[in-house]
Amino acid sequence: MDGAMSRTGDRGAVSIEVAVLAPAFIALIVLAGVAGRTAVAAEAVDAAAHDAARAASISRNASTARAEAHDAARQQLEWKGLNCTGTPQLTFGGSVAGRPASFDDAFGSPVGQEAAVTVRIECTVSYQDMKLSVLPGMTLQNEVSASFTSPLDRYRSRG
C-alpha cells in the first residue's frame, strides 16, 4: 500500500518539470542561434574586408579603388548571404613608408615607395526574428566589423 501512496504523490511532476524547463531550453536554442549568426556574420565581414582591400590595392587611383572596394565587398556579402540592416559602412585608410596616411595619400605616393591601403567594413546584424519574451534585455542587433590591409605594388604607377 505504501508503493501506491508514493506513486500518486508524484503524479503530474513530469508536466511541471516540462513547463518549467521548456522556456529555458528554448532560450538556450535562441542563444545558440544568436551565437551562430554572429559567427557567420563575422566571417562574412572578414572575407568582404579582405576582398575589398585586395580590389582597392590593384586599382590605379583612389577613386577607382573606392568603387572597386565597394563592389567587391557587396559581392562577397551577397555571396555569403549576409543581410546587414542598412548599407555596410566602408572606411578607407592607408600608410606610406610604414606611417599612417590617408587613402588618397597612399595612392599619391611616388612609385618605388612602400604604401598600403586598409579597408574597414562595419555591418549591423539583426536578431529581430529571434526575439523571445523569456529573454528580457536580449539585444536585437550587433555591430560586426573587420579590416584588412593590402600593399600597393611598389613599382606600379599610381595616380
C-alpha positions as CSV (number, residue, x, y, z in Angstrom):
1,M,0.0,0.0,0.0
2,D,2.9,2.3,0.6
3,G,4.1,2.0,-3.0
4,A,0.6,3.1,-4.3
5,M,0.7,6.1,-2.0
6,S,4.0,7.4,-3.2
7,R,3.0,7.0,-6.9
8,T,0.0,9.2,-6.5
9,G,2.2,11.9,-4.8
10,D,4.4,12.1,-7.9
11,R,1.6,12.4,-10.3
12,G,1.9,15.5,-12.6
13,A,5.6,16.1,-11.6
14,V,6.8,15.5,-15.2
15,S,4.3,18.0,-16.6
16,I,5.5,20.6,-14.1
17,E,9.2,19.9,-14.9
18,V,8.5,20.3,-18.7
19,A,6.6,23.5,-18.1
20,V,9.5,24.9,-16.1
21,L,12.3,23.7,-18.3
22,A,10.8,24.3,-21.7
23,P,11.3,28.1,-21.7
24,A,14.9,27.6,-20.5
25,F,15.5,25.1,-23.3
26,I,14.0,27.4,-25.9
27,A,16.1,30.3,-24.6
28,L,19.2,28.2,-24.9
29,I,18.3,27.3,-28.5
30,V,17.8,31.0,-29.3
31,L,21.1,32.0,-27.7
32,A,22.9,29.3,-29.8
33,G,21.2,30.8,-32.9
34,V,22.4,34.3,-32.0
35,A,25.9,33.0,-31.5
36,G,25.8,31.1,-34.8
37,R,24.5,34.1,-36.7
38,T,27.2,36.3,-35.1
39,A,30.0,33.9,-36.1
40,V,28.7,33.6,-39.7
41,A,28.4,37.4,-39.9
42,A,31.9,37.9,-38.5
43,E,33.4,35.5,-41.1
44,A,31.5,37.1,-43.9
45,V,32.5,40.6,-43.0
46,D,36.1,39.5,-42.6
47,A,36.1,37.9,-46.1
48,A,34.5,41.1,-47.5
49,A,37.1,43.3,-46.0
50,H,39.9,41.1,-47.4
51,D,38.3,41.2,-50.9
52,A,37.7,44.9,-50.7
53,A,41.2,45.7,-49.7
54,R,42.7,43.5,-52.4
55,A,40.4,45.0,-55.0
56,A,41.4,48.5,-53.9
57,S,45.1,47.7,-53.9
58,I,45.2,46.6,-57.5
59,S,43.5,49.8,-58.7
60,R,45.5,52.6,-60.3
61,N,43.9,55.5,-58.4
62,A,42.0,56.2,-55.2
63,S,38.6,56.9,-56.8
64,T,38.6,53.7,-58.8
65,A,39.9,51.9,-55.7
66,R,36.9,53.0,-53.6
67,A,34.4,51.9,-56.3
68,E,36.2,48.6,-56.7
69,A,36.3,48.0,-52.9
70,H,32.6,48.8,-52.5
71,D,31.8,46.4,-55.4
72,A,34.0,43.6,-54.0
73,A,32.5,43.9,-50.5
74,R,28.9,43.9,-51.8
75,Q,29.6,40.8,-53.9
76,Q,31.2,38.9,-51.1
77,L,28.4,39.8,-48.6
78,E,25.8,38.8,-51.1
79,W,27.6,35.5,-51.9
80,K,27.8,34.7,-48.2
81,G,24.1,35.6,-47.8
82,L,24.7,38.2,-45.1
83,N,21.9,40.8,-44.9
84,C,23.1,43.8,-43.0
85,T,20.5,46.1,-41.6
86,G,21.2,49.2,-43.7
87,T,24.2,49.5,-46.0
88,P,27.5,48.2,-44.8
89,Q,29.9,51.1,-44.0
90,L,33.3,51.1,-45.6
91,T,36.1,53.2,-44.2
92,F,39.3,53.7,-46.1
93,G,42.8,54.3,-44.8
94,G,46.4,53.9,-45.8
95,S,50.0,54.0,-45.0
96,V,53.1,55.4,-46.7
97,A,56.6,54.2,-45.8
98,G,55.1,52.4,-42.7
99,R,53.4,55.6,-41.3
100,P,49.7,56.2,-41.2
101,A,48.4,58.2,-44.1
102,S,45.1,58.8,-45.9
103,F,43.8,56.5,-48.6
104,D,44.4,59.3,-51.2
105,D,48.0,59.8,-49.9
106,A,48.7,56.1,-50.3
107,F,47.8,56.3,-54.0
108,G,49.6,59.6,-54.3
109,S,52.9,58.2,-53.0
110,P,55.7,58.0,-55.5
111,V,56.5,54.8,-57.4
112,G,59.1,52.8,-55.5
113,Q,57.8,53.8,-52.1
114,E,56.2,51.3,-49.8
115,A,52.4,52.0,-49.5
116,A,49.3,50.1,-48.4
117,V,45.6,50.6,-48.2
118,T,43.2,49.5,-45.4
119,V,39.5,48.9,-45.8
120,R,37.3,48.5,-42.7
121,I,33.8,47.2,-43.0
122,E,31.1,47.6,-40.4
123,C,27.7,45.8,-40.6
124,T,24.8,45.7,-38.2
125,V,23.4,42.2,-37.9
126,S,19.7,41.9,-36.8
127,Y,18.3,39.3,-34.3
128,Q,14.8,40.7,-34.6
129,D,13.5,37.4,-35.9
130,M,14.9,35.6,-32.9
131,K,13.4,37.8,-30.2
132,L,12.0,36.0,-27.2
133,S,9.9,37.4,-24.4
134,V,11.6,35.0,-22.0
135,L,14.9,36.7,-22.6
136,P,14.4,40.3,-21.3
137,G,17.1,42.6,-22.3
138,M,18.1,40.5,-25.3
139,T,20.0,42.6,-27.8
140,L,18.2,42.8,-31.1
141,Q,21.3,43.7,-33.2
142,N,25.0,43.6,-33.1
143,E,27.7,45.6,-34.9
144,V,30.2,43.3,-36.7
145,S,33.4,44.8,-38.2
146,A,36.6,43.8,-39.8
147,S,39.5,45.4,-41.5
148,F,42.2,44.3,-43.9
149,T,45.4,45.9,-45.2
150,S,46.8,45.2,-48.6
151,P,50.0,46.6,-50.0
152,L,50.2,48.6,-53.2
153,D,52.5,47.3,-55.9
154,R,55.7,49.3,-55.2
155,Y,56.7,49.6,-58.9
156,R,53.3,50.2,-60.5
157,S,52.2,53.7,-61.5
158,R,49.7,55.3,-59.3
159,G,47.5,58.3,-59.7
